[in-house]
């Protein structure tokens, strides 16, 4: 609990001055608009009301918050997938007795394997990876299509987010279902 409070205070120490500076904004300037008599496209119009102009400091604050949220989402996703693939994650891995695991290259005088949990290689993992692969392809096709056609900027971020989160899901799924979990003890001289 103490570590979380220290982390929150550290993040607040960085973000509060940034928010103060961001609140000052930029001096007003003239907006550049598309000639509506020529085209119908509204490249910055979207489904969420947002300011049409942000100062660099406001963008910095938004990026910081987005990165922190993304870190939390990835941590949650990793734990969720690991729990899904190995529901008995609180149990100690089965002991590897005397190199029967087949990873002798990993053992030295000062390092040895104390636990080995083989990959589950389940059909659910294969289905999850197949679905996430299809989702990645769909989002990348939407992103490319948006880039090559109308270029409505409000959709670029959504398609890129979907594509990168699908790729993250693929990585975490592979780790959770198709890689062994190895617990290693190591002697260190301090």
Residue, then its C-alpha position, 0 to 999 in steps of 0.5 A: x500500500x505504501x508503494x502505491x501511495x509513493x507512486x501516486x505522489x510521484x506521478x502527481x508531483x509531475x502532473x500537477x505542474x504540467x496541468x497548471x502550465x497547460x491551463x494557461x493555454x496559448x494565445x488565440x489565433x485564427x483557425x484554418x478550415x476546409x472550404x466546404x463548397x469544394x468538399x464534404x469531408x470533415x477530417x477533424x469532426x468526430x464522435x467525441x466533442x474535443x477542443x480544436x486546438x491544444x497547446x503543447x503543454x496540454x498535449x504533454x499532459x494528455x500523453x502522460x495520462x494516456x501512457x499511464x492508463x496504457x501501462x495499467x491496461x497492459x498490466x491488467x491484461x497480462x495478469x488476466x491472460x496469465x490467470x486464464x491460461x494457468x488458473x492455478x497460478x498461486x500453486x508452486x510449479x512442479x519441481x524439476x528434479x535433476x535436469x529432467x526438464x531438458x534445459x541443462x544449458x540453463x543450469x550452472x554451478x550458481x544457477x539451477x531450475x527449482x520449478x517448471x510449469x510446461x506450456x498448456x498448448x490448449x485449443x482455447x489458446x490457439x483459438x484466442x491467438x487466431x481471433x486476435x490475429x484476425x482482429x489485428x488484420x482487420x484493424x490494420x486494413x481499416x487503418x490503411x484504408x483510412x490513410x489511402x482514402x478519406x483520411x478522417x483523422x478521428x479514426x486513425x487513433x482508434x484503428x491504431x489503438x485496436x491494432x496495437x492492442x491486438x498485437x499486445x494480446x497476441x504476444x501475451x497469449x503466446x506467452x501465457x499458453x505456449x511458453x513454459x514458466x520456469x522458476x530459477x534460483x541463483x546464488x549471488x555474491x554480494 
